[in-house]
Amino acid sequence: ASSFARMFVQVCLYFYCKCLWRCLKFVVRKLTGRCELQRICYNTKPGAARTMKIEASLKGSKSKRLQTSVSVHPDAIEKTIEDIMELKRINPDINPQLGVSLQACLLQIVGYRNLIAEVEKLRREPYDSENLQHEEMLLKLWKCLKPDSPLKARISKQWCEIGFQGDDPKTDFRGMGLLGLYNLVYFAEWDTEIAQQVLSDSLQPKYSQFSKAEWEKKKFDKAIGYSFAIVGINITDLAYNLLVSGALKTHFYNVAPEAPTLTHFQQTFC
C-alpha cells in the first residue's frame, strides 16, 4: 500500500510539474513575445549549449510535428524549419536569423543520428579477406606503420609486430568489424608520425624518466607495453559506446558547425 501511495504521489507530482512548466512557458511567451525556440536561439551562443537546448525543447514539445523534426531526412530540414516557423507563428521576414540558427541546430541533431547509423553499419560489417578493398586497407595499415619493413606474406607472424594477436589480423576485427580497421588506418594515415611513435612506445616503453634501479623497483616493465592494434580496437569500442550513449554530443555539437561526420568520429578516436 505504501509503495502504491508513493507511486501515486510521484505520478501526481510529474503531471503537476509538467502542467506548471507549460503554464510558465505560456506566461513567458506572453511577456516576451517570443516562444521557447526563439529565446534559446537569441540568448544562447552557437554550439553544444544551444543545440542541446533546442533538441530538448523539440523532443519535449506537445506537438508531434516538433517531436519528429529531430529525426527527419537531411534533405527535409529546410522544409521542416518552414513548418516550425509556421506552427509557432513566427514571421521569417522579421526573424531571418532564427531560421538560420534552427537549421544549423537541426543539421547537427539529425547528423548525429545519421552518424550513429553509419558507424553501426561499419561495426556490423565483418572483415572479409576475399574483399579486395578490405585487403588493401589492411595492407595500407602495415605500410603506414612499418614503411621500411616489407610484409613477407599476407598470413605472417609479422602482424604481431603492430599488435595483432596472430598471423591473420582478420580474426581480431570480430568485435568491431570494419570500424576497428577504419579507425586504425585513419590514425596511421592522418597522423603517421604520432602513430609510429605510439607503436614504438607500445613495443619498447621509454625508460628516460627513471633510472634502471627505479624501473626495476617499480616493475614498470610489467605494467607498460601493449598490443597497438588490439588496444586501438578496444578504444574504437569505447568511442562507439560513447557515441551511441549520446556522451559525444557535446563534443560534436561544438566542433562540427553542421552535421558531424565519420571523420569527426575518427579524429575523436585519434
DONU-390965 format. One record per residue (C-alpha): y, x, z; residue in three letters. Coordinates in pm, 1 decimal, padded with zeros to 6 digits. Layout:
<atom <Y, X, Z>, ALA>
...
END
This chain:
<atom <00000.0, 00000.0, 00000.0>, ALA>
<atom <00238.6, 00282.5, 00088.1>, SER>
<atom <00170.2, 00460.9, -00242.4>, SER>
<atom <00234.0, 00137.5, -00433.9>, PHE>
<atom <00562.3, 00089.5, -00244.9>, ALA>
<atom <00667.1, 00447.6, -00326.7>, ARG>
<atom <00586.0, 00394.8, -00692.1>, MET>
<atom <00776.3, 00064.6, -00694.8>, PHE>
<atom <01083.0, 00231.9, -00540.3>, VAL>
<atom <01066.7, 00517.3, -00793.8>, GLN>
<atom <01045.8, 00272.2, -01085.7>, VAL>
<atom <01340.3, 00073.1, -00949.1>, CYS>
<atom <01538.1, 00392.8, -00896.4>, LEU>
<atom <01462.0, 00505.5, -01251.1>, TYR>
<atom <01587.8, 00182.1, -01406.5>, PHE>
<atom <01887.1, 00176.8, -01172.5>, TYR>
<atom <01988.8, 00528.9, -01273.4>, CYS>
<atom <01929.0, 00450.2, -01639.3>, LYS>
<atom <02147.2, 00140.0, -01623.2>, CYS>
<atom <02409.2, 00326.0, -01419.8>, LEU>
<atom <02414.1, 00609.4, -01675.3>, TRP>
<atom <02457.1, 00366.3, -01965.5>, ARG>
<atom <02739.4, 00189.7, -01782.0>, CYS>
<atom <02906.7, 00523.7, -01712.9>, LEU>
<atom <02880.3, 00622.9, -02081.4>, LYS>
<atom <03031.4, 00287.4, -02179.8>, PHE>
<atom <03324.6, 00331.4, -01939.3>, VAL>
<atom <03389.4, 00691.7, -02051.7>, VAL>
<atom <03386.0, 00585.0, -02416.9>, ARG>
<atom <03638.5, 00310.7, -02347.3>, LYS>
<atom <03863.1, 00550.6, -02155.7>, LEU>
<atom <03845.6, 00842.3, -02401.5>, THR>
<atom <03788.4, 00654.6, -02726.1>, GLY>
<atom <03504.1, 00894.1, -02802.7>, ARG>
<atom <03126.5, 00848.5, -02798.1>, CYS>
<atom <02895.6, 01099.2, -02626.8>, GLU>
<atom <02825.4, 01287.1, -02951.2>, LEU>
<atom <03198.5, 01332.1, -03010.2>, GLN>
<atom <03257.4, 01454.0, -02655.2>, ARG>
<atom <02976.8, 01710.0, -02684.6>, ILE>
<atom <03098.4, 01844.5, -03019.6>, CYS>
<atom <03462.5, 01863.5, -02911.3>, TYR>
<atom <03403.7, 02003.6, -02561.4>, ASN>
<atom <03110.9, 02243.2, -02612.0>, THR>
<atom <03115.5, 02566.0, -02811.6>, LYS>
<atom <02874.2, 02602.2, -03108.0>, PRO>
<atom <02534.8, 02744.3, -03018.3>, GLY>
<atom <02247.4, 02656.3, -02790.3>, ALA>
<atom <02458.5, 02470.4, -02532.1>, ALA>
<atom <02594.7, 02227.9, -02792.0>, ARG>
<atom <02271.4, 02182.9, -02988.3>, THR>
<atom <02060.1, 02123.5, -02674.3>, MET>
<atom <02305.7, 01856.3, -02555.8>, LYS>
<atom <02312.9, 01688.5, -02898.1>, ILE>
<atom <01932.9, 01692.2, -02910.4>, GLU>
<atom <01907.0, 01537.9, -02561.4>, ALA>
<atom <02168.2, 01275.4, -02649.0>, SER>
<atom <01991.3, 01171.1, -02970.1>, LEU>
<atom <01647.7, 01160.9, -02809.6>, LYS>
<atom <01779.7, 00962.6, -02512.8>, GLY>
<atom <01965.4, 00707.7, -02724.3>, SER>
<atom <01863.5, 00341.6, -02710.1>, LYS>
<atom <01896.8, 00334.6, -03089.8>, SER>
<atom <01570.2, 00403.8, -03272.0>, LYS>
<atom <01767.1, 00539.7, -03567.6>, ARG>
<atom <01928.9, 00804.4, -03348.2>, LEU>
<atom <01599.2, 00891.0, -03179.6>, GLN>
<atom <01425.9, 00955.0, -03513.2>, THR>
<atom <01718.7, 01157.3, -03652.2>, SER>
<atom <01581.9, 01472.3, -03481.4>, VAL>
<atom <01266.5, 01460.7, -03695.6>, SER>
<atom <01397.6, 01380.3, -04043.6>, VAL>
<atom <01331.2, 01595.3, -04350.7>, HIS>
<atom <01594.5, 01869.1, -04400.7>, PRO>
<atom <01698.0, 01710.2, -04732.0>, ASP>
<atom <01777.2, 01386.3, -04548.3>, ALA>
<atom <02010.1, 01540.2, -04289.4>, ILE>
<atom <02330.9, 01470.3, -04481.7>, GLU>
<atom <02238.8, 01101.8, -04521.3>, LYS>
<atom <02133.2, 01091.1, -04155.1>, THR>
<atom <02476.9, 01217.2, -04046.7>, ILE>
<atom <02640.4, 00941.4, -04252.0>, GLU>
<atom <02415.3, 00684.7, -04083.3>, ASP>
<atom <02500.8, 00819.9, -03736.6>, ILE>
<atom <02873.8, 00808.2, -03810.7>, MET>
<atom <02841.8, 00452.6, -03937.3>, GLU>
<atom <02626.0, 00345.2, -03642.0>, LEU>
<atom <02874.1, 00495.7, -03396.9>, LYS>
<atom <03169.6, 00350.7, -03592.9>, ARG>
<atom <03326.9, 00692.0, -03641.1>, ILE>
<atom <03564.3, 00732.9, -03933.5>, ASN>
<atom <03462.3, 01055.3, -04115.9>, PRO>
<atom <03809.8, 01092.5, -04265.2>, ASP>
<atom <03968.9, 01104.4, -03918.1>, ILE>
<atom <03684.6, 01316.2, -03772.3>, ASN>
<atom <03583.5, 01553.8, -04055.5>, PRO>
<atom <03478.4, 01834.6, -03820.7>, GLN>
<atom <03238.6, 01608.8, -03631.1>, LEU>
<atom <03014.5, 01562.7, -03934.5>, GLY>
<atom <03005.6, 01938.9, -03993.2>, VAL>
<atom <02918.1, 02008.8, -03628.5>, SER>
<atom <02647.9, 01742.4, -03616.2>, LEU>
<atom <02498.0, 01868.1, -03939.1>, GLN>
<atom <02476.0, 02225.5, -03804.3>, ALA>
<atom <02305.5, 02097.0, -03486.9>, CYS>
<atom <02058.2, 01880.1, -03677.2>, LEU>
<atom <01970.4, 02168.5, -03910.0>, LEU>
<atom <01876.7, 02374.6, -03603.6>, GLN>
<atom <01685.1, 02091.9, -03433.4>, ILE>
<atom <01488.3, 01992.3, -03743.9>, VAL>
<atom <01446.2, 02358.2, -03839.8>, GLY>
<atom <01287.1, 02440.4, -03504.7>, TYR>
<atom <01029.0, 02163.4, -03550.8>, ARG>
<atom <00952.4, 02284.6, -03903.0>, ASN>
<atom <00923.3, 02644.7, -03780.9>, LEU>
<atom <00658.4, 02537.5, -03529.0>, ILE>
<atom <00465.1, 02372.3, -03814.2>, ALA>
<atom <00494.1, 02684.8, -04033.9>, GLU>
<atom <00385.7, 02917.9, -03753.1>, VAL>
<atom <00097.9, 02686.8, -03659.8>, GLU>
<atom <-00023.0, 02683.4, -04021.2>, LYS>
<atom <-00034.6, 03065.0, -04027.5>, LEU>
<atom <-00208.7, 03075.1, -03690.4>, ARG>
<atom <-00479.3, 02839.0, -03813.8>, ARG>
<atom <-00540.6, 03028.3, -04139.0>, GLU>
<atom <-00823.9, 03277.5, -04083.9>, PRO>
<atom <-00817.9, 03627.6, -04227.2>, TYR>
<atom <-01021.4, 03627.9, -04549.6>, ASP>
<atom <-01144.0, 03966.3, -04675.3>, SER>
<atom <-01208.5, 03802.0, -05013.3>, GLU>
<atom <-00838.6, 03712.1, -05041.2>, ASN>
<atom <-00652.3, 03987.4, -05227.2>, LEU>
<atom <-00319.7, 03903.2, -05061.2>, GLN>
<atom <-00471.0, 03932.7, -04713.1>, HIS>
<atom <-00631.0, 04264.7, -04800.2>, GLU>
<atom <-00306.0, 04401.8, -04945.3>, GLU>
<atom <-00118.8, 04310.1, -04627.0>, MET>
<atom <-00378.4, 04483.1, -04411.7>, LEU>
<atom <-00359.8, 04799.3, -04623.5>, LEU>
<atom <00020.6, 04783.9, -04609.1>, LYS>
<atom <-00003.1, 04788.0, -04228.3>, LEU>
<atom <-00206.9, 05107.5, -04241.6>, TRP>
<atom <00027.8, 05275.4, -04493.2>, LYS>
<atom <00336.9, 05193.4, -04285.8>, CYS>
<atom <00187.0, 05321.5, -03961.5>, LEU>
<atom <-00013.7, 05616.4, -04098.6>, LYS>
<atom <00161.3, 05724.1, -04420.3>, PRO>
<atom <00019.5, 06077.6, -04402.4>, ASP>
<atom <-00340.3, 05976.6, -04336.0>, SER>
<atom <-00507.5, 05802.2, -04629.3>, PRO>
<atom <-00764.8, 05537.4, -04539.7>, LEU>
<atom <-01103.7, 05671.9, -04648.0>, LYS>
<atom <-01270.6, 05332.7, -04676.3>, ALA>
<atom <-01194.0, 04963.6, -04619.3>, ARG>
<atom <-01461.1, 04948.9, -04347.0>, ILE>
<atom <-01386.5, 05251.4, -04132.7>, SER>
<atom <-01360.6, 05375.3, -03775.3>, LYS>
<atom <-01009.9, 05489.6, -03874.3>, GLN>
<atom <-00884.1, 05138.4, -03792.2>, TRP>
<atom <-00931.9, 05225.1, -03424.5>, CYS>
<atom <-00650.7, 05480.7, -03466.9>, GLU>
<atom <-00398.2, 05196.8, -03494.2>, ILE>
<atom <-00553.3, 04992.2, -03215.9>, GLY>
<atom <-00818.7, 04769.8, -03371.0>, PHE>
<atom <-01144.1, 04730.2, -03179.8>, GLN>
<atom <-01392.8, 04804.4, -03455.4>, GLY>
<atom <-01433.8, 04929.1, -03809.8>, ASP>
<atom <-01323.4, 04597.9, -03966.1>, ASP>
<atom <-00989.7, 04456.2, -03838.1>, PRO>
<atom <-01060.3, 04104.6, -03967.2>, LYS>
<atom <-01262.6, 04023.9, -03654.1>, THR>
<atom <-00957.8, 04089.5, -03433.2>, ASP>
<atom <-00747.1, 03823.3, -03607.3>, PHE>
<atom <-00969.5, 03534.6, -03498.7>, ARG>
<atom <-00739.0, 03414.2, -03219.5>, GLY>
<atom <-00405.9, 03424.9, -03402.1>, MET>
<atom <-00524.0, 03413.6, -03762.2>, GLY>
<atom <-00284.1, 03538.3, -04029.3>, LEU>
<atom <00009.3, 03504.3, -03787.8>, LEU>
<atom <-00108.9, 03812.8, -03598.3>, GLY>
<atom <-00123.9, 04016.5, -03920.0>, LEU>
<atom <00212.0, 03885.0, -04045.2>, TYR>
<atom <00385.5, 03998.1, -03726.5>, ASN>
<atom <00225.2, 04342.6, -03719.0>, LEU>
<atom <00311.7, 04405.9, -04084.4>, VAL>
<atom <00667.5, 04281.6, -04032.3>, TYR>
<atom <00717.3, 04516.1, -03735.6>, PHE>
<atom <00564.1, 04813.3, -03920.4>, ALA>
<atom <00771.6, 04748.7, -04234.5>, GLU>
<atom <01100.0, 04621.7, -04084.4>, TRP>
<atom <01129.9, 04885.2, -03809.4>, ASP>
<atom <00887.1, 05154.1, -03925.7>, THR>
<atom <01021.2, 05441.0, -03715.2>, GLU>
<atom <01003.9, 05241.7, -03391.2>, ILE>
<atom <00659.8, 05101.3, -03480.4>, ALA>
<atom <00524.8, 05452.2, -03543.8>, GLN>
<atom <00673.5, 05571.8, -03214.4>, GLN>
<atom <00516.5, 05280.8, -03023.2>, VAL>
<atom <00182.8, 05359.7, -03187.6>, LEU>
<atom <00217.5, 05725.9, -03089.7>, SER>
<atom <00300.5, 05633.0, -02729.8>, ASP>
<atom <00000.2, 05399.2, -02714.3>, SER>
<atom <-00230.1, 05686.1, -02808.8>, LEU>
<atom <-00051.5, 05972.4, -02634.3>, GLN>
<atom <00165.4, 05848.5, -02344.2>, PRO>
<atom <00473.9, 06059.3, -02272.4>, LYS>
<atom <00442.1, 06296.1, -01978.0>, TYR>
<atom <00801.4, 06414.7, -01982.1>, SER>
<atom <00920.6, 06210.2, -01681.5>, GLN>
<atom <00669.2, 06363.9, -01440.7>, PHE>
<atom <00509.5, 06698.6, -01367.3>, SER>
<atom <00137.8, 06737.4, -01425.7>, LYS>
<atom <00073.0, 06714.0, -01049.9>, ALA>
<atom <00273.8, 06392.2, -01020.1>, GLU>
<atom <00095.4, 06248.0, -01321.6>, TRP>
<atom <-00249.1, 06319.7, -01175.8>, GLU>
<atom <-00141.3, 06189.6, -00834.9>, LYS>
<atom <-00016.6, 05860.6, -00973.9>, LYS>
<atom <-00312.3, 05836.6, -01214.9>, LYS>
<atom <-00080.7, 05706.9, -01483.9>, PHE>
<atom <-00329.4, 05820.1, -01744.9>, ASP>
<atom <-00548.8, 05527.6, -01640.7>, LYS>
<atom <-00262.5, 05278.4, -01641.8>, ALA>
<atom <-00089.6, 05374.6, -01964.5>, ILE>
<atom <-00242.2, 05382.3, -02309.0>, GLY>
<atom <-00331.7, 05070.2, -02500.8>, TYR>
<atom <-00458.0, 04939.6, -02833.9>, SER>
<atom <-00149.3, 04899.6, -03053.0>, PHE>
<atom <-00287.4, 04628.6, -03285.0>, ALA>
<atom <-00462.5, 04429.1, -03011.6>, ILE>
<atom <-00154.9, 04429.8, -02787.4>, VAL>
<atom <00053.2, 04324.8, -03089.4>, GLY>
<atom <-00177.9, 04027.7, -03147.6>, ILE>
<atom <-00153.0, 03937.1, -02778.1>, ASN>
<atom <00227.3, 03948.7, -02798.0>, ILE>
<atom <00205.2, 03720.9, -03101.8>, THR>
<atom <00009.1, 03479.8, -02881.8>, ASP>
<atom <00285.1, 03498.3, -02618.4>, LEU>
<atom <00561.7, 03441.3, -02875.7>, ALA>
<atom <00365.7, 03149.9, -03025.3>, TYR>
<atom <00328.9, 02978.5, -02686.4>, ASN>
<atom <00698.7, 03028.9, -02607.1>, LEU>
<atom <00787.7, 02873.1, -02943.3>, LEU>
<atom <00560.8, 02569.4, -02904.9>, VAL>
<atom <00670.7, 02505.8, -02545.5>, SER>
<atom <01036.4, 02499.3, -02654.9>, GLY>
<atom <01125.5, 02805.4, -02445.7>, ALA>
<atom <01264.6, 02981.5, -02754.8>, LEU>
<atom <01504.8, 02700.4, -02842.7>, LYS>
<atom <01797.1, 02852.9, -02654.5>, THR>
<atom <01748.2, 03188.2, -02829.0>, HIS>
<atom <01704.6, 03044.8, -03179.4>, PHE>
<atom <01990.6, 02797.1, -03145.5>, TYR>
<atom <02213.0, 03092.3, -03056.2>, ASN>
<atom <02100.0, 03339.5, -03324.9>, VAL>
<atom <02040.3, 03101.1, -03616.6>, ALA>
<atom <02362.2, 02930.1, -03734.8>, PRO>
<atom <02145.6, 02681.2, -03925.1>, GLU>
<atom <01766.4, 02633.0, -03935.5>, ALA>
<atom <01563.1, 02907.4, -03760.9>, PRO>
<atom <01310.2, 03066.8, -03996.9>, THR>
<atom <00985.3, 03263.1, -03978.2>, LEU>
<atom <01196.2, 03579.9, -03998.4>, THR>
<atom <01375.2, 03482.7, -03675.7>, HIS>
<atom <01034.5, 03436.7, -03510.8>, PHE>
<atom <00911.9, 03775.7, -03637.0>, GLN>
<atom <01228.5, 03950.3, -03517.8>, GLN>
<atom <01174.1, 03793.6, -03176.2>, THR>
<atom <00820.6, 03935.8, -03179.5>, PHE>
<atom <00961.3, 04279.0, -03262.0>, CYS>
END
